[in-house]
Amino acid sequence: MSARGGRARLAPYLVGLPGGLWLAIFFVVPLLVMFSLSLQSGNAEAGFQFTWEWSNYTRAWELYSTQFLRSGAYAVVVTTLCLVLAYPMAYWIAFYGGARKSTYLFLILLPFFVSFVIRTASWKFILNDQGFVLGPLKEAGLLPQDFHLLATTTAVIGGLTYNYLPFMVLPLYVALERVDPSLVEAAHDLFASRAEAFRRVVFPLSLPGVFAGVLITFVPVASDFVNSGILGGTQTTMIGNIIQTVYLNSNNYPLASAMSFLLMAALLVGIFTYARVLGTEQVMEVAQR
């Protein structure tokens, strides 16, 4: 009996062992290696040595603080836009999609069947100065001939919003789809207007989806380098572009690793602050209900 009880206690750990080993090998170990690399000095020709070079972190911030702040600002703006655009979509699909809910969700996910880079590059042709969008408007005199969108903040934010919008829609839909319609009907029976029913019933119950959607959108947006590289210019460079250049072109692995850790630290601080402000305990209570 005791042996059987011991096996029962070990069962959850044995089930989680493969996933834990996978994370340890392909996440924890590379993370430790990169941290060690961030404290090294030297160059690609002579080699790098571990010298507790903490100055890599201060140097990374001194050189590229503008790109760090720009990436954070872009992430906040894009996440907000995605939330504003995705919530009505998810709400409509959850409450009015009917038997075609799966079809609508498939249409939202359909762009993911195309490469991320190709999807972003397609916007370069769409937003071209003489493309099929701006070209006719310029010929009609509705826009000046020197008007352009490429290599601007608007183009980068637009590309980021387009690419990461599904990341916000899906968790919002899952949360809204779990809302019992009878609760909304009960609110109407208690003389609540549609706006009041949404504010007091639907939105609080959808907070777990909002929390998850913001997290899985904000983090990849802040570290993105594809949209800025394709749609942006020198004035829209994000920290992801700098890390890529320093690592692959300059071969300054310690500085690139230090920048990666600074970005990760900033994201973790932002996530914990956001969780604290929103109140994860309240969100979990709502999710359990």
Sequence and secondary structure as in RCSB ss.txt:
>XXXX:A:sequence
MSARGGRARLAPYLVGLPGGLWLAIFFVVPLLVMFSLSLQSGNAEAGFQFTWEWSNYTRAWELYSTQFLRSGAYA
VVVTTLCLVLAYPMAYWIAFYGGARKSTYLFLILLPFFVSFVIRTASWKFILNDQGFVLGPLKEAGLLPQDFHLL
ATTTAVIGGLTYNYLPFMVLPLYVALERVDPSLVEAAHDLFASRAEAFRRVVFPLSLPGVFAGVLITFVPVASDF
VNSGILGGTQTTMIGNIIQTVYLNSNNYPLASAMSFLLMAALLVGIFTYARVLGTEQVMEVAQR
>XXXX:A:secstr
 HHHHHHHHHHHHHHHHHHHHHHIIIIIHHHHHHHHHHTEEEETTTEEEE   THHHHHHHHHHHHHHHHHHHHH
HHHHHHHHHHHHHHHHHHHHH GGGHHHHHHHHHGGGGS HHHHHHHHHHHT TTSTTHHHHHHTTSS TT   T
TSHHHHHHHHHHHHHHHHHHHHHHHHHTS HHHHHHHHHTT  HHHHIIIIIHHHTHHHHHHHHHHHHHHHHT  
HHHHHH  GGG  HHHHHHIIIIIS  HHHHHHHHHHHHHHHHHHHHHHHHHHTHHHHHHHHH 
